[in-house]
């Protein structure tokens, strides 16, 4: 039996050779005739949504029927996107973590319904009873009872490592009943990924690489931004700023890797589609038990999707499986997951009954063109007379922007600009603390107040009325969702007692006073 250095040396030679093969010009095995005119649809959509670059792959009947790139890797350059250009796939990583655990379930190493506490005894939740009863299935289906994206600020812009993030999560209060409320959770997937080294002695990165990326030939994909070093064919993230796409830096997701860290391309992700559409079989080899694939695509909890597109998709149900969103698309079972991180968006959609899958990768957010494109392709291939998806979703965006302007107008109209703060300015300055979140500060800079939690959550404060301040977040991605107001709460003793601010969810920081 070869020792580990020889084993890794052999794998490195195979890996390097396969990368060279992957970079050879691609020829589609069987172009789908019904996709005639797709280039024009994509180019028009990219212009309307101001997307610099996009890559798309279509898989049907275990063949890559379409693979192409469009636009540029960085706005203002001529560097083209192709089927091998790397993008961040963000939350589409979750299905890789669920599949990796599924491999261990299939081998009898763990069970979906095993208590997490048996593998991660240090991982504690707010409710001790829930801690004892939380299972791997619960982790992977977002049904532990927390609000969506709860405590994501622990990893965003943070220097906290995975262990400390999971330790602090015990202070996060639930928002509903255990197994009764759907609440999308990146931190639960971080915990799920930590089970892999607990039972195998091998890191999440190594296990996913050896058991999934390598067998699937996903030779260009990486599980960390560190793996992008020295690569040329890499897309640049962009965010809409003042109505234009602006480049931003790649975001390091190492401290939440099992939930979000995969970087891949359309060609590699086509292999991922083939595995799941093939019920765990890839190129004749069973990498994952078909029963495990079935488990992953079985509803574990139901939820309501607030997206207006569900009306156009004629949905009757929305559910989450193990690493996948599940719904019906015009009477057909659909399996989907999206991903979004600073400047990058991804979407995977599969129609298992038709052996059809689509992956769309973009270097621009916000925007819902990936949904329009994916649905357009599915309609074309299956012969459905769907709506003009691009037009419909652009109309929805216009309505949403109009509504946002109306809300701004309402806030302006309801503001009492003459309402002064209740205490001297110096009482608002200082350090604030929350057991879950840690420390935050309010300081005076350039004649204005600045709230600072970490490098990601920094906001300039403008007095609004009474003890409420308007927050202008400096980070363009945080600006898309974080709360617009910060409220100071006096303690009735002539001082500020706390401040309330919303990241993904509201946090209450208590003022620290000198004794």
One Martini backbone bead per residue (centre of mass of N, CA, C, O) as a GRO file, in nm:
protein
  515
    1UNK     BB    1   0.093   0.038   0.026
    2UNK     BB    2   0.094   0.352  -0.025
    3UNK     BB    3   0.197   0.632   0.076
    4UNK     BB    4   0.095   0.951   0.107
    5UNK     BB    5   0.298   1.098  -0.077
    6UNK     BB    6   0.252   0.912  -0.325
    7UNK     BB    7  -0.051   0.955  -0.349
    8UNK     BB    8  -0.040   1.267  -0.394
    9UNK     BB    9   0.149   1.263  -0.640
   10UNK     BB   10  -0.038   1.104  -0.825
   11UNK     BB   11  -0.277   1.299  -0.807
   12UNK     BB   12  -0.128   1.549  -0.919
   13UNK     BB   13  -0.075   1.436  -1.201
   14UNK     BB   14  -0.372   1.385  -1.275
   15UNK     BB   15  -0.474   1.672  -1.222
   16UNK     BB   16  -0.290   1.821  -1.425
   17UNK     BB   17  -0.374   1.669  -1.679
   18UNK     BB   18  -0.683   1.731  -1.660
   19UNK     BB   19  -0.661   2.036  -1.689
   20UNK     BB   20  -0.559   2.035  -1.979
   21UNK     BB   21  -0.810   1.898  -2.092
   22UNK     BB   22  -1.022   2.112  -1.991
   23UNK     BB   23  -0.885   2.349  -2.182
   24UNK     BB   24  -0.994   2.247  -2.416
   25UNK     BB   25  -1.184   2.277  -2.661
   26UNK     BB   26  -1.530   2.289  -2.690
   27UNK     BB   27  -1.776   2.025  -2.766
   28UNK     BB   28  -2.082   1.961  -2.817
   29UNK     BB   29  -2.259   1.670  -2.821
   30UNK     BB   30  -2.577   1.805  -2.826
   31UNK     BB   31  -2.740   2.021  -2.973
   32UNK     BB   32  -3.019   2.218  -2.911
   33UNK     BB   33  -3.247   2.327  -3.132
   34UNK     BB   34  -3.439   2.500  -2.932
   35UNK     BB   35  -3.181   2.718  -2.883
   36UNK     BB   36  -3.246   2.900  -3.092
   37UNK     BB   37  -3.153   3.233  -3.002
   38UNK     BB   38  -2.999   3.251  -2.726
   39UNK     BB   39  -2.786   3.467  -2.768
   40UNK     BB   40  -2.983   3.704  -2.797
   41UNK     BB   41  -3.117   3.678  -2.521
   42UNK     BB   42  -2.860   3.718  -2.353
   43UNK     BB   43  -2.760   3.990  -2.463
   44UNK     BB   44  -3.015   4.149  -2.389
   45UNK     BB   45  -3.012   4.084  -2.083
   46UNK     BB   46  -2.731   4.198  -2.014
   47UNK     BB   47  -2.799   4.487  -2.093
   48UNK     BB   48  -3.047   4.533  -1.905
   49UNK     BB   49  -2.871   4.426  -1.634
   50UNK     BB   50  -2.563   4.491  -1.649
   51UNK     BB   51  -2.382   4.239  -1.743
   52UNK     BB   52  -2.063   4.159  -1.802
   53UNK     BB   53  -2.078   3.836  -1.716
   54UNK     BB   54  -2.144   3.496  -1.858
   55UNK     BB   55  -2.241   3.153  -1.778
   56UNK     BB   56  -2.353   2.846  -1.957
   57UNK     BB   57  -2.527   2.531  -1.886
   58UNK     BB   58  -2.653   2.231  -2.057
   59UNK     BB   59  -2.830   1.940  -1.944
   60UNK     BB   60  -2.900   1.625  -2.127
   61UNK     BB   61  -2.888   1.302  -2.106
   62UNK     BB   62  -2.578   1.312  -1.998
   63UNK     BB   63  -2.531   1.587  -2.162
   64UNK     BB   64  -2.360   1.853  -2.304
   65UNK     BB   65  -2.558   2.079  -2.496
   66UNK     BB   66  -2.448   2.351  -2.348
   67UNK     BB   67  -2.162   2.591  -2.383
   68UNK     BB   68  -2.106   2.927  -2.255
   69UNK     BB   69  -1.980   3.259  -2.304
   70UNK     BB   70  -2.023   3.606  -2.187
   71UNK     BB   71  -1.852   3.866  -2.219
   72UNK     BB   72  -1.678   3.991  -1.931
   73UNK     BB   73  -1.476   3.977  -1.652
   74UNK     BB   74  -1.425   4.298  -1.687
   75UNK     BB   75  -1.511   4.599  -1.681
   76UNK     BB   76  -1.344   4.762  -1.955
   77UNK     BB   77  -1.270   4.497  -2.099
   78UNK     BB   78  -1.161   4.207  -2.324
   79UNK     BB   79  -1.209   3.973  -2.127
   80UNK     BB   80  -1.337   3.672  -2.176
   81UNK     BB   81  -1.601   3.462  -2.137
   82UNK     BB   82  -1.617   3.116  -2.051
   83UNK     BB   83  -1.663   2.781  -1.958
   84UNK     BB   84  -1.383   2.832  -1.755
   85UNK     BB   85  -1.475   3.055  -1.588
   86UNK     BB   86  -1.444   3.186  -1.274
   87UNK     BB   87  -1.676   3.160  -1.001
   88UNK     BB   88  -1.890   3.230  -0.754
   89UNK     BB   89  -2.140   3.007  -0.603
   90UNK     BB   90  -2.177   2.994  -0.310
   91UNK     BB   91  -2.471   2.842  -0.202
   92UNK     BB   92  -2.416   2.596  -0.398
   93UNK     BB   93  -2.236   2.450  -0.184
   94UNK     BB   94  -2.445   2.300  -0.005
   95UNK     BB   95  -2.480   2.042  -0.184
   96UNK     BB   96  -2.194   1.937  -0.129
   97UNK     BB   97  -2.224   1.894   0.173
   98UNK     BB   98  -2.470   1.708   0.160
   99UNK     BB   99  -2.334   1.493  -0.022
  100UNK     BB  100  -2.099   1.423   0.160
  101UNK     BB  101  -2.283   1.320   0.388
  102UNK     BB  102  -2.429   1.112   0.208
  103UNK     BB  103  -2.190   0.926   0.175
  104UNK     BB  104  -2.177   0.856   0.480
  105UNK     BB  105  -2.457   0.741   0.494
  106UNK     BB  106  -2.417   0.516   0.277
  107UNK     BB  107  -2.169   0.393   0.465
  108UNK     BB  108  -2.264   0.418   0.784
  109UNK     BB  109  -2.128   0.652   0.955
  110UNK     BB  110  -2.396   0.811   0.924
  111UNK     BB  111  -2.707   0.985   1.002
  112UNK     BB  112  -2.956   1.198   0.942
  113UNK     BB  113  -3.078   1.133   1.259
  114UNK     BB  114  -2.839   1.225   1.401
  115UNK     BB  115  -2.704   1.373   1.657
  116UNK     BB  116  -2.494   1.639   1.662
  117UNK     BB  117  -2.380   1.620   1.958
  118UNK     BB  118  -2.222   1.349   1.905
  119UNK     BB  119  -2.002   1.517   1.715
  120UNK     BB  120  -2.069   1.827   1.849
  121UNK     BB  121  -2.051   1.904   2.175
  122UNK     BB  122  -1.988   2.228   2.146
  123UNK     BB  123  -2.262   2.258   2.000
  124UNK     BB  124  -2.477   2.517   2.097
  125UNK     BB  125  -2.795   2.615   2.186
  126UNK     BB  126  -3.029   2.804   2.338
  127UNK     BB  127  -3.175   2.526   2.353
  128UNK     BB  128  -3.109   2.233   2.509
  129UNK     BB  129  -3.318   2.051   2.373
  130UNK     BB  130  -3.232   2.114   2.082
  131UNK     BB  131  -2.944   2.026   2.108
  132UNK     BB  132  -3.017   1.716   2.157
  133UNK     BB  133  -3.220   1.697   1.878
  134UNK     BB  134  -3.036   1.779   1.669
  135UNK     BB  135  -2.987   1.711   1.329
  136UNK     BB  136  -2.859   1.669   1.024
  137UNK     BB  137  -3.126   1.725   0.882
  138UNK     BB  138  -3.172   2.001   1.016
  139UNK     BB  139  -2.925   2.147   0.909
  140UNK     BB  140  -2.998   2.090   0.587
  141UNK     BB  141  -3.321   2.227   0.620
  142UNK     BB  142  -3.376   2.488   0.793
  143UNK     BB  143  -3.537   2.371   1.095
  144UNK     BB  144  -3.439   2.513   1.390
  145UNK     BB  145  -3.597   2.815   1.431
  146UNK     BB  146  -3.467   3.040   1.262
  147UNK     BB  147  -3.389   3.308   1.123
  148UNK     BB  148  -3.293   3.435   0.850
  149UNK     BB  149  -2.951   3.475   0.862
  150UNK     BB  150  -2.858   3.414   1.135
  151UNK     BB  151  -2.554   3.550   1.233
  152UNK     BB  152  -2.384   3.638   0.973
  153UNK     BB  153  -2.200   3.863   1.110
  154UNK     BB  154  -1.982   3.660   1.221
  155UNK     BB  155  -1.848   3.625   0.913
  156UNK     BB  156  -1.882   3.904   0.811
  157UNK     BB  157  -1.590   4.070   0.815
  158UNK     BB  158  -1.438   3.846   0.981
  159UNK     BB  159  -1.192   3.689   1.217
  160UNK     BB  160  -1.352   3.455   1.275
  161UNK     BB  161  -1.372   3.135   1.332
  162UNK     BB  162  -1.554   2.855   1.322
  163UNK     BB  163  -1.549   2.792   1.626
  164UNK     BB  164  -1.646   3.076   1.724
  165UNK     BB  165  -1.908   3.091   1.571
  166UNK     BB  166  -2.035   2.835   1.700
  167UNK     BB  167  -2.012   2.928   1.993
  168UNK     BB  168  -2.190   3.193   1.966
  169UNK     BB  169  -2.466   3.074   1.862
  170UNK     BB  170  -2.595   3.013   2.150
  171UNK     BB  171  -2.705   3.332   2.162
  172UNK     BB  172  -2.916   3.269   1.954
  173UNK     BB  173  -3.233   3.336   1.904
  174UNK     BB  174  -3.514   3.214   1.829
  175UNK     BB  175  -3.820   3.251   1.599
  176UNK     BB  176  -3.924   2.948   1.644
  177UNK     BB  177  -4.007   2.639   1.586
  178UNK     BB  178  -3.897   2.336   1.597
  179UNK     BB  179  -3.959   2.217   1.279
  180UNK     BB  180  -4.169   2.483   1.203
  181UNK     BB  181  -3.930   2.662   1.078
  182UNK     BB  182  -3.805   2.843   0.818
  183UNK     BB  183  -3.434   2.912   0.821
  184UNK     BB  184  -3.189   3.037   0.667
  185UNK     BB  185  -2.851   2.872   0.718
  186UNK     BB  186  -2.509   2.902   0.723
  187UNK     BB  187  -2.428   2.793   1.008
  188UNK     BB  188  -2.547   2.508   0.980
  189UNK     BB  189  -2.347   2.436   0.746
  190UNK     BB  190  -2.096   2.467   0.907
  191UNK     BB  191  -2.162   2.240   1.104
  192UNK     BB  192  -2.191   2.017   0.895
  193UNK     BB  193  -1.893   2.031   0.797
  194UNK     BB  194  -1.769   1.951   1.086
  195UNK     BB  195  -1.850   1.647   1.081
  196UNK     BB  196  -1.642   1.529   0.889
  197UNK     BB  197  -1.382   1.546   1.071
  198UNK     BB  198  -1.512   1.401   1.318
  199UNK     BB  199  -1.540   1.109   1.142
  200UNK     BB  200  -1.257   1.114   0.943
  201UNK     BB  201  -1.007   1.326   0.987
  202UNK     BB  202  -1.106   1.511   0.751
  203UNK     BB  203  -1.142   1.767   0.577
  204UNK     BB  204  -1.370   1.923   0.397
  205UNK     BB  205  -1.188   1.989   0.159
  206UNK     BB  206  -1.072   1.703   0.111
  207UNK     BB  207  -1.333   1.541   0.085
  208UNK     BB  208  -1.462   1.697  -0.151
  209UNK     BB  209  -1.230   1.659  -0.344
  210UNK     BB  210  -1.203   1.335  -0.337
  211UNK     BB  211  -1.534   1.264  -0.365
  212UNK     BB  212  -1.605   1.493  -0.603
  213UNK     BB  213  -1.417   1.668  -0.780
  214UNK     BB  214  -1.235   1.447  -0.896
  215UNK     BB  215  -1.447   1.238  -1.013
  216UNK     BB  216  -1.584   1.489  -1.190
  217UNK     BB  217  -1.356   1.682  -1.311
  218UNK     BB  218  -1.320   1.952  -1.114
  219UNK     BB  219  -1.019   2.099  -1.176
  220UNK     BB  220  -1.086   2.426  -1.143
  221UNK     BB  221  -1.195   2.405  -0.876
  222UNK     BB  222  -1.253   2.579  -0.562
  223UNK     BB  223  -1.247   2.621  -0.179
  224UNK     BB  224  -1.086   2.899  -0.230
  225UNK     BB  225  -0.939   3.201  -0.295
  226UNK     BB  226  -0.649   3.088  -0.288
  227UNK     BB  227  -0.697   2.916  -0.564
  228UNK     BB  228  -0.673   3.186  -0.762
  229UNK     BB  229  -0.388   3.202  -0.773
  230UNK     BB  230  -0.255   3.255  -1.100
  231UNK     BB  231  -0.514   3.307  -1.241
  232UNK     BB  232  -0.681   3.425  -1.539
  233UNK     BB  233  -0.977   3.278  -1.559
  234UNK     BB  234  -1.129   3.533  -1.386
  235UNK     BB  235  -1.379   3.677  -1.240
  236UNK     BB  236  -1.521   3.986  -1.161
  237UNK     BB  237  -1.675   4.148  -0.932
  238UNK     BB  238  -2.012   4.307  -0.923
  239UNK     BB  239  -2.177   4.622  -0.840
  240UNK     BB  240  -2.439   4.825  -0.808
  241UNK     BB  241  -2.343   5.172  -0.858
  242UNK     BB  242  -2.518   5.422  -0.952
  243UNK     BB  243  -2.626   5.225  -1.203
  244UNK     BB  244  -2.341   5.070  -1.205
  245UNK     BB  245  -2.091   4.855  -1.276
  246UNK     BB  246  -1.867   4.759  -1.008
  247UNK     BB  247  -1.579   4.670  -0.895
  248UNK     BB  248  -1.487   4.408  -0.666
  249UNK     BB  249  -1.381   4.214  -0.429
  250UNK     BB  250  -1.298   3.931  -0.331
  251UNK     BB  251  -1.441   3.693  -0.104
  252UNK     BB  252  -1.369   3.558   0.202
  253UNK     BB  253  -1.506   3.212   0.303
  254UNK     BB  254  -1.352   3.025   0.511
  255UNK     BB  255  -1.547   3.061   0.781
  256UNK     BB  256  -1.799   2.933   0.564
  257UNK     BB  257  -1.740   2.708   0.351
  258UNK     BB  258  -1.981   2.485   0.352
  259UNK     BB  259  -2.185   2.723   0.243
  260UNK     BB  260  -1.982   2.923   0.014
  261UNK     BB  261  -1.667   2.856  -0.121
  262UNK     BB  262  -1.718   2.788  -0.408
  263UNK     BB  263  -1.530   2.773  -0.717
  264UNK     BB  264  -1.646   2.795  -1.060
  265UNK     BB  265  -1.775   2.651  -1.364
  266UNK     BB  266  -1.972   2.550  -1.618
  267UNK     BB  267  -1.827   2.285  -1.683
  268UNK     BB  268  -1.810   2.167  -1.394
  269UNK     BB  269  -2.120   2.202  -1.324
  270UNK     BB  270  -2.217   1.995  -1.533
  271UNK     BB  271  -2.117   1.750  -1.374
  272UNK     BB  272  -2.300   1.799  -1.130
  273UNK     BB  273  -2.563   1.760  -1.284
  274UNK     BB  274  -2.511   1.469  -1.380
  275UNK     BB  275  -2.507   1.339  -1.102
  276UNK     BB  276  -2.805   1.419  -1.013
  277UNK     BB  277  -2.953   1.320  -1.272
  278UNK     BB  278  -2.794   1.024  -1.230
  279UNK     BB  279  -2.831   0.920  -0.932
  280UNK     BB  280  -2.496   0.918  -0.864
  281UNK     BB  281  -2.400   0.880  -1.162
  282UNK     BB  282  -2.064   0.879  -1.322
  283UNK     BB  283  -1.938   0.738  -1.582
  284UNK     BB  284  -2.050   0.452  -1.436
  285UNK     BB  285  -2.013   0.569  -1.148
  286UNK     BB  286  -2.087   0.532  -0.804
  287UNK     BB  287  -2.074   0.806  -0.583
  288UNK     BB  288  -2.386   0.797  -0.511
  289UNK     BB  289  -2.655   0.703  -0.375
  290UNK     BB  290  -2.969   0.706  -0.499
  291UNK     BB  291  -3.106   0.744  -0.220
  292UNK     BB  292  -2.962   1.007  -0.150
  293UNK     BB  293  -3.070   1.177  -0.380
  294UNK     BB  294  -3.363   1.139  -0.297
  295UNK     BB  295  -3.340   1.269  -0.020
  296UNK     BB  296  -3.246   1.554  -0.120
  297UNK     BB  297  -3.530   1.562  -0.313
  298UNK     BB  298  -3.688   1.576  -0.038
  299UNK     BB  299  -3.906   1.706   0.156
  300UNK     BB  300  -3.862   1.869   0.493
  301UNK     BB  301  -3.977   2.170   0.435
  302UNK     BB  302  -4.202   2.426   0.434
  303UNK     BB  303  -4.261   2.727   0.227
  304UNK     BB  304  -4.264   3.074   0.160
  305UNK     BB  305  -4.234   3.256  -0.138
  306UNK     BB  306  -4.185   3.603  -0.207
  307UNK     BB  307  -4.154   3.570  -0.496
  308UNK     BB  308  -4.320   3.668  -0.787
  309UNK     BB  309  -4.229   3.436  -0.987
  310UNK     BB  310  -4.419   3.205  -0.887
  311UNK     BB  311  -4.664   3.284  -1.057
  312UNK     BB  312  -4.525   3.228  -1.334
  313UNK     BB  313  -4.448   2.919  -1.245
  314UNK     BB  314  -4.693   2.773  -1.123
  315UNK     BB  315  -4.701   2.718  -0.821
  316UNK     BB  316  -4.780   2.483  -0.533
  317UNK     BB  317  -4.482   2.458  -0.408
  318UNK     BB  318  -4.249   2.489  -0.121
  319UNK     BB  319  -3.921   2.355  -0.055
  320UNK     BB  320  -3.681   2.175   0.150
  321UNK     BB  321  -3.421   1.977   0.154
  322UNK     BB  322  -3.081   1.868   0.092
  323UNK     BB  323  -2.950   2.150  -0.057
  324UNK     BB  324  -3.253   2.207  -0.176
  325UNK     BB  325  -3.481   2.343  -0.373
  326UNK     BB  326  -3.844   2.289  -0.395
  327UNK     BB  327  -4.065   2.257  -0.685
  328UNK     BB  328  -4.314   2.352  -0.918
  329UNK     BB  329  -4.296   2.352  -1.287
  330UNK     BB  330  -4.553   2.326  -1.458
  331UNK     BB  331  -4.589   2.024  -1.309
  332UNK     BB  332  -4.283   2.005  -1.237
  333UNK     BB  333  -4.018   1.896  -1.088
  334UNK     BB  334  -3.798   2.109  -0.898
  335UNK     BB  335  -3.440   2.188  -0.874
  336UNK     BB  336  -3.285   2.437  -0.658
  337UNK     BB  337  -3.013   2.693  -0.654
  338UNK     BB  338  -2.873   2.974  -0.506
  339UNK     BB  339  -2.619   3.244  -0.537
  340UNK     BB  340  -2.469   3.501  -0.310
  341UNK     BB  341  -2.214   3.747  -0.346
  342UNK     BB  342  -1.993   3.970  -0.381
  343UNK     BB  343  -2.060   4.014  -0.724
  344UNK     BB  344  -2.214   3.721  -0.725
  345UNK     BB  345  -2.407   3.484  -0.934
  346UNK     BB  346  -2.617   3.186  -0.894
  347UNK     BB  347  -2.776   2.902  -1.087
  348UNK     BB  348  -2.961   2.601  -1.019
  349UNK     BB  349  -3.148   2.381  -1.248
  350UNK     BB  350  -3.385   2.104  -1.220
  351UNK     BB  351  -3.551   1.839  -1.424
  352UNK     BB  352  -3.563   1.521  -1.355
  353UNK     BB  353  -3.796   1.404  -1.548
  354UNK     BB  354  -3.612   1.540  -1.805
  355UNK     BB  355  -3.305   1.545  -1.772
  356UNK     BB  356  -3.265   1.860  -1.674
  357UNK     BB  357  -3.005   2.125  -1.681
  358UNK     BB  358  -2.906   2.447  -1.525
  359UNK     BB  359  -2.634   2.688  -1.546
  360UNK     BB  360  -2.569   3.012  -1.386
  361UNK     BB  361  -2.311   3.264  -1.425
  362UNK     BB  362  -2.219   3.571  -1.248
  363UNK     BB  363  -2.064   3.923  -1.223
  364UNK     BB  364  -2.359   4.025  -1.089
  365UNK     BB  365  -2.508   4.260  -0.853
  366UNK     BB  366  -2.809   4.279  -0.886
  367UNK     BB  367  -3.026   4.017  -1.025
  368UNK     BB  368  -3.270   3.802  -1.237
  369UNK     BB  369  -3.159   3.672  -1.500
  370UNK     BB  370  -3.103   3.374  -1.426
  371UNK     BB  371  -3.405   3.306  -1.412
  372UNK     BB  372  -3.484   3.385  -1.697
  373UNK     BB  373  -3.284   3.196  -1.843
  374UNK     BB  374  -3.357   2.925  -1.721
  375UNK     BB  375  -3.661   2.930  -1.799
  376UNK     BB  376  -3.621   2.967  -2.102
  377UNK     BB  377  -3.476   2.700  -2.150
  378UNK     BB  378  -3.685   2.506  -2.038
  379UNK     BB  379  -3.915   2.587  -2.226
  380UNK     BB  380  -3.770   2.522  -2.492
  381UNK     BB  381  -3.702   2.219  -2.442
  382UNK     BB  382  -4.014   2.139  -2.343
  383UNK     BB  383  -4.231   2.320  -2.508
  384UNK     BB  384  -4.310   2.572  -2.355
  385UNK     BB  385  -4.535   2.856  -2.308
  386UNK     BB  386  -4.381   3.099  -2.192
  387UNK     BB  387  -4.287   3.377  -2.086
  388UNK     BB  388  -4.127   3.682  -2.087
  389UNK     BB  389  -3.893   3.678  -1.859
  390UNK     BB  390  -3.735   3.937  -1.889
  391UNK     BB  391  -3.973   4.133  -1.890
  392UNK     BB  392  -4.109   4.045  -1.624
  393UNK     BB  393  -3.859   4.098  -1.431
  394UNK     BB  394  -3.822   4.394  -1.506
  395UNK     BB  395  -4.098   4.482  -1.403
  396UNK     BB  396  -4.049   4.396  -1.110
  397UNK     BB  397  -3.812   4.584  -1.063
  398UNK     BB  398  -3.963   4.847  -1.115
  399UNK     BB  399  -4.166   4.809  -0.883
  400UNK     BB  400  -3.959   4.789  -0.652
  401UNK     BB  401  -3.834   5.071  -0.697
  402UNK     BB  402  -4.092   5.229  -0.660
  403UNK     BB  403  -4.148   5.133  -0.371
  404UNK     BB  404  -3.884   5.243  -0.248
  405UNK     BB  405  -3.946   5.541  -0.310
  406UNK     BB  406  -4.208   5.554  -0.146
  407UNK     BB  407  -4.076   5.490   0.125
  408UNK     BB  408  -3.892   5.731   0.129
  409UNK     BB  409  -4.118   5.939   0.121
  410UNK     BB  410  -4.256   5.849   0.380
  411UNK     BB  411  -4.021   5.905   0.569
  412UNK     BB  412  -3.995   6.205   0.504
  413UNK     BB  413  -4.290   6.282   0.586
  414UNK     BB  414  -4.264   6.156   0.894
  415UNK     BB  415  -4.054   6.348   0.968
  416UNK     BB  416  -3.900   6.519   1.254
  417UNK     BB  417  -3.664   6.760   1.213
  418UNK     BB  418  -3.705   6.905   1.516
  419UNK     BB  419  -3.616   6.648   1.661
  420UNK     BB  420  -3.422   6.608   1.919
  421UNK     BB  421  -3.199   6.494   2.095
  422UNK     BB  422  -3.188   6.388   2.443
  423UNK     BB  423  -2.869   6.411   2.438
  424UNK     BB  424  -2.562   6.452   2.448
  425UNK     BB  425  -2.333   6.353   2.221
  426UNK     BB  426  -2.131   6.197   2.418
  427UNK     BB  427  -2.345   5.966   2.500
  428UNK     BB  428  -2.316   5.804   2.210
  429UNK     BB  429  -2.039   5.742   2.268
  430UNK     BB  430  -1.864   5.430   2.222
  431UNK     BB  431  -1.915   5.119   2.369
  432UNK     BB  432  -2.061   4.814   2.250
  433UNK     BB  433  -2.255   4.512   2.360
  434UNK     BB  434  -2.274   4.157   2.261
  435UNK     BB  435  -2.264   3.830   2.318
  436UNK     BB  436  -2.281   3.738   2.024
  437UNK     BB  437  -2.119   3.984   1.863
  438UNK     BB  438  -1.987   4.190   2.050
  439UNK     BB  439  -1.826   4.468   1.942
  440UNK     BB  440  -1.904   4.823   1.926
  441UNK     BB  441  -1.891   5.155   1.773
  442UNK     BB  442  -1.908   5.512   1.852
  443UNK     BB  443  -1.791   5.783   1.654
  444UNK     BB  444  -1.609   6.079   1.579
  445UNK     BB  445  -1.606   6.189   1.229
  446UNK     BB  446  -1.595   6.460   1.061
  447UNK     BB  447  -1.857   6.570   1.224
  448UNK     BB  448  -1.942   6.262   1.260
  449UNK     BB  449  -2.105   5.960   1.289
  450UNK     BB  450  -1.974   5.621   1.361
  451UNK     BB  451  -2.042   5.292   1.284
  452UNK     BB  452  -1.863   4.994   1.426
  453UNK     BB  453  -1.803   4.644   1.389
  454UNK     BB  454  -1.662   4.605   1.108
  455UNK     BB  455  -1.541   4.622   0.789
  456UNK     BB  456  -1.839   4.573   0.682
  457UNK     BB  457  -1.978   4.734   0.938
  458UNK     BB  458  -1.998   5.056   0.817
  459UNK     BB  459  -2.154   5.368   0.940
  460UNK     BB  460  -2.302   5.663   0.857
  461UNK     BB  461  -2.441   5.916   1.065
  462UNK     BB  462  -2.773   6.066   1.058
  463UNK     BB  463  -2.985   6.270   1.177
  464UNK     BB  464  -3.339   6.233   1.211
  465UNK     BB  465  -3.484   6.163   1.508
  466UNK     BB  466  -3.417   6.204   1.801
  467UNK     BB  467  -3.259   5.872   1.848
  468UNK     BB  468  -3.245   5.865   1.532
  469UNK     BB  469  -3.048   5.716   1.266
  470UNK     BB  470  -2.902   5.730   0.969
  471UNK     BB  471  -2.766   5.475   0.749
  472UNK     BB  472  -2.449   5.466   0.568
  473UNK     BB  473  -2.323   5.221   0.405
  474UNK     BB  474  -2.011   5.148   0.270
  475UNK     BB  475  -2.094   4.877   0.179
  476UNK     BB  476  -2.253   4.771  -0.110
  477UNK     BB  477  -2.372   4.499  -0.009
  478UNK     BB  478  -2.496   4.582   0.261
  479UNK     BB  479  -2.683   4.802   0.130
  480UNK     BB  480  -2.900   4.592   0.015
  481UNK     BB  481  -3.014   4.496   0.336
  482UNK     BB  482  -2.959   4.671   0.554
  483UNK     BB  483  -3.039   4.880   0.777
  484UNK     BB  484  -3.134   5.242   0.785
  485UNK     BB  485  -3.145   5.230   1.105
  486UNK     BB  486  -3.052   5.385   1.422
  487UNK     BB  487  -3.120   5.314   1.774
  488UNK     BB  488  -3.131   5.495   2.059
  489UNK     BB  489  -3.149   5.399   2.417
  490UNK     BB  490  -3.247   5.519   2.690
  491UNK     BB  491  -3.223   5.457   3.062
  492UNK     BB  492  -3.340   5.707   3.252
  493UNK     BB  493  -3.026   5.823   3.361
  494UNK     BB  494  -2.879   6.011   3.141
  495UNK     BB  495  -2.838   5.767   2.931
  496UNK     BB  496  -2.723   5.525   2.727
  497UNK     BB  497  -2.816   5.180   2.696
  498UNK     BB  498  -2.872   5.140   2.377
  499UNK     BB  499  -2.861   4.977   2.050
  500UNK     BB  500  -3.033   4.955   1.731
  501UNK     BB  501  -2.956   4.713   1.469
  502UNK     BB  502  -2.959   4.605   1.122
  503UNK     BB  503  -2.875   4.348   0.955
  504UNK     BB  504  -3.029   4.076   0.901
  505UNK     BB  505  -3.077   4.133   1.203
  506UNK     BB  506  -3.152   4.238   1.501
  507UNK     BB  507  -2.942   4.431   1.720
  508UNK     BB  508  -2.849   4.454   2.074
  509UNK     BB  509  -2.658   4.704   2.214
  510UNK     BB  510  -2.473   4.763   2.501
  511UNK     BB  511  -2.369   5.004   2.698
  512UNK     BB  512  -2.049   5.104   2.803
  513UNK     BB  513  -1.962   5.202   3.129
  514UNK     BB  514  -1.789   5.380   3.332
  515UNK     BB  515  -1.684   5.334   3.684
   0.00000   0.00000   0.00000
